[in-house]
Amino acid sequence: MRLAIITTHPVQYYAPVFKLLTESPGIEIRVFYTWGEKAIEKFDPGFGQKVDWDIPLLQGYNFEWVINTASDPGSHHRNGIINPGLIDQINQWQPNALLVFGWAFNSHLKVIRYYHHKLPVYFRGDSTLLDIKPGIRAFLRSVFLKWVYRHVDHAFYVGANSKTYFKKYGLTDQQLTFAPHAIDNERFSADRTQEASQLRQNLGIADDDTLILFAGKFEAKKSPQLLIDAFLALNKPAAHLLLVGGGILEIPLKTRASTNKRIHFMDFQNQSVMPVIYQAADLFCLSSKGPGETWGLAVNEAMATGTPVLVSNKVGCAADLVIPGITGDIFDSENLSDITQKLGTLLKDRSRLKALGENAQNKITDWSFDKQVAAILNTVKHNYAN
C-alpha cells in the first residue's frame, strides 16, 4: 500500500520514523513537505536564529517539496502554509491513505477535508487540554474542533493528555491508537562521559557539585525565569544552574542571573552536542507555564541520558513520563514556592538523583521510534487489508 505523509518540514523527531517506515515490507511512503524547500534553512523565531541541524534529516526515505506561496512562510501561523498544488501532487502519486501531521495550517486542513470519504485519513497531533480555560471562546473552539475531527478517520495519540484531547473533540477509542512521542534513545544514551566531564570542568563545576539543566528556547512559555528565581531562593553553594539555548528573554535572564556566578549560559547547541550536555547534568528542569507545551521532548532526551527530571504540571508528558519519587517530580506551574521546595528536596542527595536517573532511563526505553512505527504500521495495514 502507499501512504502519503503530509507535514511542514524535516525535524529530527520524525525523519527516523519515516526511514523506518520505508524499510518496512508491504508499505511505500512519500513525505510531502509543505513549508517548501526553504524549510531546510529555516529561521527559528523562538531561538532567534537560523537553525541548521547537524544530523541527516532527508536520507533513507522518499519525499517531495511542495511549493508554498504564503507571504510569510512557516509553521508558526495558520497562513504560513499555503500550497495551491498540494492536492494535485498527492493525486499524481496515487496513495491508498494519508497521514497528516497537524491540521492548523491552511493547506493541511484543506487536504483533510478534500480526502474525507475519498481515502482513509490518519492524523498525528500532540495537543492537550492543559491550557483550556472555561468560557465562550472555549465553547466555540470545541464546536470547531469537533467539526475538524469529523473529517479524520483515525488518530495516533502521543500520551494520556493527547488521548483525552482527541476524545473530548469527538474521536472514539476505536479511532485512536497510541503511538508514543519519541526521540533517538540510542543516540542520547550512548556513553559521552568524558566529554560531559570536560564540559563540567570548563564551567568550573566540581565533581561533587550538582548541576541543574534547562535546555530550550528562552521564551515566556518555557518560564526559565521561574527556574532562576527558584535557584536563587535556594542559594545552595554546591549547586549550579546551566541554561542552554537562546531567544527573546536572553538579556533579562542574564541580567537576573548576573549576581550569581553559579548560573551559567550556553548558546544554542546542535543535536550532536546535546547528549553531552544532558549527561553533564544531575537534574533536568522544564519549568514551562504554557500555553502550548504539548509534550516537551527535551524530557525524553534527558531521561534517555539517565538524567532525572523536574517538570511543571503544564508539560504534556508529565502524566506519562514523570513519576514523583521514581523518575523525578512535578510542581505546580508558576508556583515559586512549590518549584523551590521540590528542587531543594531533589538536590539533597546526589546518590538518590542518580537512582532516579536510572529509573528515568529505564522508563523511556518504551517510548521509542520502533514502538511508534509499529503502531502506525499495524493500524494502517490492518485497515487497508479490511
C-alpha positions in Angstrom: 0.0 0.0 0.0 1.0 3.6 -0.5 0.9 6.1 2.4 1.2 9.8 1.7 2.6 11.8 4.7 1.8 15.5 4.9 4.0 17.5 7.3 5.5 21.0 7.3 9.3 20.5 7.4 12.0 18.0 8.3 12.6 17.5 12.0 14.9 15.2 14.0 11.9 13.6 15.8 10.3 12.3 12.6 13.0 11.7 9.9 14.0 8.5 11.7 10.3 7.4 11.8 10.0 7.9 8.0 13.2 5.9 7.4 11.9 3.0 9.5 8.6 3.1 7.7 10.4 3.0 4.4 12.4 -0.1 5.5 9.1 -1.9 6.4 7.8 -4.5 4.0 4.4 -4.1 2.4 4.2 -0.3 2.5 5.6 2.5 0.5 5.6 6.1 1.8 6.2 9.5 0.4 6.5 12.6 2.6 5.2 15.9 1.3 6.9 18.8 2.9 4.5 21.7 2.8 6.8 24.5 4.0 8.7 24.2 0.7 12.4 23.7 0.0 13.4 26.7 2.1 12.3 24.9 5.2 15.7 23.2 5.3 17.3 26.6 6.0 14.5 28.0 8.1 14.8 30.8 10.6 13.5 29.8 14.0 11.8 32.8 15.6 11.9 31.1 19.0 15.7 30.7 19.0 16.1 34.0 17.1 18.4 32.4 14.5 18.7 30.1 11.5 18.7 26.5 12.7 20.7 24.0 10.6 20.6 20.6 12.3 23.9 18.7 12.1 22.2 15.2 11.7 20.8 14.0 8.4 17.1 14.7 8.1 16.4 13.8 4.4 18.1 10.4 4.0 16.5 7.0 3.7 13.0 7.8 2.6 11.2 9.4 -0.4 10.0 13.0 -0.1 8.8 15.9 -2.2 9.0 19.6 -1.6 5.7 21.4 -2.1 5.6 25.0 -3.4 4.5 27.3 -0.6 3.0 30.6 -1.8 2.5 32.1 1.7 3.7 35.7 2.1 5.2 34.8 5.5 6.0 31.1 5.1 6.4 29.0 8.3 4.7 26.7 10.8 4.2 29.5 13.4 0.8 30.6 12.0 -2.1 29.2 10.0 -1.5 31.1 6.8 2.2 30.2 6.7 1.5 27.0 4.8 -0.4 27.7 1.5 0.1 25.1 -1.2 -2.1 25.5 -4.3 -0.6 22.4 -6.0 -0.6 20.1 -3.0 -3.6 18.0 -3.8 -2.5 17.6 -7.4 0.9 16.5 -6.2 -0.6 13.9 -3.9 -3.0 12.6 -6.5 -0.1 12.1 -9.0 1.5 9.8 -6.5 -1.8 7.8 -6.1 -1.7 6.9 -2.4 -4.1 4.5 -0.7 -4.2 6.5 2.5 -2.9 9.8 4.1 -1.2 10.6 7.4 -1.4 14.3 8.2 0.7 15.9 10.9 -1.2 18.9 12.3 -4.4 20.5 11.0 -3.9 24.1 11.9 -2.4 25.2 8.6 -4.3 26.4 5.6 -3.3 23.6 3.2 -3.3 20.8 5.8 -7.0 21.4 6.7 -7.9 21.6 3.0 -6.2 18.2 2.4 -8.0 16.6 5.4 -11.4 17.9 4.1 -10.7 17.1 0.4 -9.8 13.4 1.1 -12.6 12.8 3.6 -14.6 9.9 2.2 -12.1 9.5 -0.7 -9.2 7.9 1.2 -8.6 6.9 4.8 -7.3 10.0 6.6 -5.0 9.4 9.5 -3.9 12.2 11.8 -0.9 12.8 14.1 -1.0 15.5 16.7 0.0 16.2 20.3 -2.5 18.8 21.5 -3.8 18.7 25.1 -6.5 20.3 27.2 -3.9 21.6 29.8 -4.3 25.3 28.7 -8.1 25.3 28.2 -10.0 27.9 30.3 -13.8 27.7 30.5 -15.8 30.4 28.7 -17.4 31.3 25.4 -14.1 31.0 23.5 -13.5 27.5 24.7 -17.1 26.6 23.8 -16.7 27.9 20.2 -13.3 26.2 19.9 -14.9 23.0 21.0 -17.6 23.2 18.3 -14.9 24.0 15.6 -12.6 21.2 16.7 -15.4 18.6 16.7 -16.1 19.7 13.1 -12.4 19.3 12.2 -12.0 15.8 13.6 -15.2 14.6 11.9 -13.0 14.6 8.8 -10.4 12.3 10.4 -10.8 8.5 10.3 -8.2 7.6 12.8 -5.7 9.5 15.0 -2.4 8.5 16.7 -2.1 9.9 20.1 1.2 10.5 21.9 0.2 10.1 25.5 -2.5 10.3 28.1 -3.2 14.1 27.7 -3.3 13.7 24.0 -5.8 10.9 24.1 -8.1 12.9 26.5 -8.0 15.8 24.0 -9.0 13.6 21.0 -11.9 12.0 22.9 -13.2 15.4 24.0 -13.4 16.5 20.4 -15.3 13.5 19.1 -12.9 10.7 18.3 -13.8 7.3 19.9 -11.5 4.7 21.4 -11.8 2.6 18.2 -10.5 5.6 16.2 -7.4 6.1 18.5 -4.1 4.3 18.6 -1.2 5.0 20.9 2.0 5.9 19.0 4.4 7.3 21.6 6.3 10.5 21.2 9.9 9.5 20.8 13.5 10.7 20.3 16.6 8.8 19.3 17.1 6.9 22.6 20.2 5.2 21.3 22.0 8.4 20.3 21.2 10.1 23.6 22.1 7.1 25.8 25.5 6.4 24.1 28.3 7.0 26.6 29.7 10.6 26.3 31.0 10.6 29.9 34.5 12.0 29.1 33.0 14.9 27.1 30.5 15.6 29.8 33.2 15.7 32.5 35.2 18.1 30.4 32.1 20.3 30.0 31.6 20.5 33.7 35.3 21.2 34.2 35.1 24.0 31.6 32.3 25.6 33.6 34.1 25.3 36.9 31.8 22.7 38.3 33.4 20.3 40.8 32.8 16.6 40.7 30.8 16.7 43.9 28.7 19.7 42.8 25.2 19.3 41.5 24.3 20.7 38.0 20.7 21.6 37.1 20.0 22.0 33.4 17.5 23.9 31.4 17.6 23.5 27.6 15.3 25.1 25.2 14.0 28.5 23.9 14.3 31.4 26.2 10.7 32.4 25.9 7.8 33.1 28.3 6.1 29.8 27.6 9.1 27.9 29.0 9.3 30.1 32.1 13.1 29.9 32.6 12.9 33.0 34.8 11.0 30.9 37.4 13.7 28.3 37.5 16.4 31.1 38.0 14.3 32.6 40.8 13.9 29.2 42.5 17.7 28.5 42.2 18.5 31.9 43.7 16.0 31.3 46.5 17.6 28.0 47.4 21.1 29.5 47.5 22.9 26.2 47.7 26.7 26.7 47.4 27.3 23.3 45.9 24.6 23.7 43.2 25.0 25.1 39.7 22.4 26.0 37.0 23.1 25.8 33.3 20.7 27.4 30.7 21.3 26.3 27.1 19.5 28.0 24.2 18.5 31.4 23.1 15.6 33.7 22.4 13.8 36.9 23.3 14.4 36.6 27.0 18.1 36.1 26.8 19.1 39.6 28.1 16.6 39.8 31.0 17.6 36.2 32.1 21.3 37.0 32.0 20.6 40.3 33.9 18.7 38.4 36.6 21.4 35.8 36.9 24.4 38.2 36.9 24.5 38.3 40.7 25.3 34.6 41.0 28.5 33.1 39.5 27.0 29.6 39.7 24.4 30.3 36.9 25.9 29.6 33.5 24.7 30.1 30.0 25.5 28.4 26.7 24.2 29.4 23.2 22.0 27.2 21.2 23.7 23.8 20.7 23.2 21.4 17.9 21.9 17.8 18.1 25.4 16.1 18.1 26.3 18.1 21.3 23.1 17.8 23.3 23.7 14.3 24.6 26.9 15.6 26.2 25.1 18.5 27.9 22.4 16.2 29.3 24.9 13.7 30.6 26.8 16.5 32.3 23.7 17.4 34.3 22.4 15.8 37.5 18.9 17.1 37.0 16.9 18.5 34.1 14.1 21.0 34.7 11.4 22.1 32.3 9.6 24.9 34.1 7.0 25.7 31.4 3.8 27.5 32.2 2.4 27.3 28.6 0.3 27.7 26.7 1.4 25.2 24.2 3.9 22.9 26.0 2.1 20.0 24.4 4.7 17.4 25.2 8.3 18.5 26.0 10.6 16.2 24.0 13.6 17.6 25.9 12.3 15.5 28.8 12.6 12.3 26.7 16.1 13.4 25.7 17.1 14.0 29.4 15.7 10.7 30.5 17.4 8.8 27.7 20.7 10.0 29.1 19.9 8.8 32.6 19.1 12.3 33.9 16.0 12.7 36.3 13.5 15.4 35.6 11.6 18.1 37.4 8.7 19.5 35.3 5.6 21.7 35.7 2.1 20.3 35.5 1.6 22.2 32.3 4.1 20.0 30.5 2.2 17.4 28.4 4.5 14.5 29.1 4.3 14.8 32.8 1.3 12.5 33.1 3.1 9.7 31.2 6.9 10.0 32.0 7.3 11.8 35.3 6.5 9.6 38.3 7.2 11.6 41.5 9.9 9.9 43.6 10.7 7.4 40.8 11.8 9.3 37.7 11.7 12.9 39.1 9.0 15.2 40.3 6.2 17.5 39.2 5.5 21.0 40.5 2.6 23.4 40.1 3.3 25.8 37.2 4.1 29.4 38.1 4.4 28.5 41.8 7.7 29.7 43.0 7.3 28.1 46.4 6.5 24.7 45.0 9.3 24.5 42.5 11.8 25.8 45.1 10.7 23.2 47.7 10.8 20.3 45.2 14.1 21.4 43.7 15.5 21.6 47.2 14.3 18.1 48.0 15.8 16.7 44.9 19.2 18.4 45.4 19.6 17.0 49.0 21.1 13.7 47.8 23.1 13.2 44.7 23.1 9.4 45.1 19.3 9.5 45.0 19.4 11.7 41.9 21.5 9.0 40.3 19.0 6.3 41.2 16.1 8.4 39.8 18.1 8.9 36.6 18.5 5.2 36.2 14.7 4.8 36.7 14.1 7.5 34.1 16.4 5.8 31.6 14.6 2.5 32.1 11.2 4.2 31.8 11.9 5.9 28.5 13.0 2.8 26.6 9.4 2.0 25.7 9.0 5.5 24.2 10.9 4.7 21.1 10.8 5.2 17.3 10.3 1.4 16.9 7.1 1.4 19.0 5.8 4.5 17.2 6.4 2.9 13.8 4.9 -0.4 14.8 1.7 1.4 15.9 1.4 3.2 12.6 2.1 0.1 10.5 -0.2 -2.2 12.4 -3.1 0.3 12.2 -2.7 1.3 8.6 -2.0 -2.2 7.3 -4.9 -3.7 9.2 -7.4 -1.1 7.9 -6.0 -1.5 4.4 -6.5 -5.3 4.5 -10.0 -4.8 5.6 
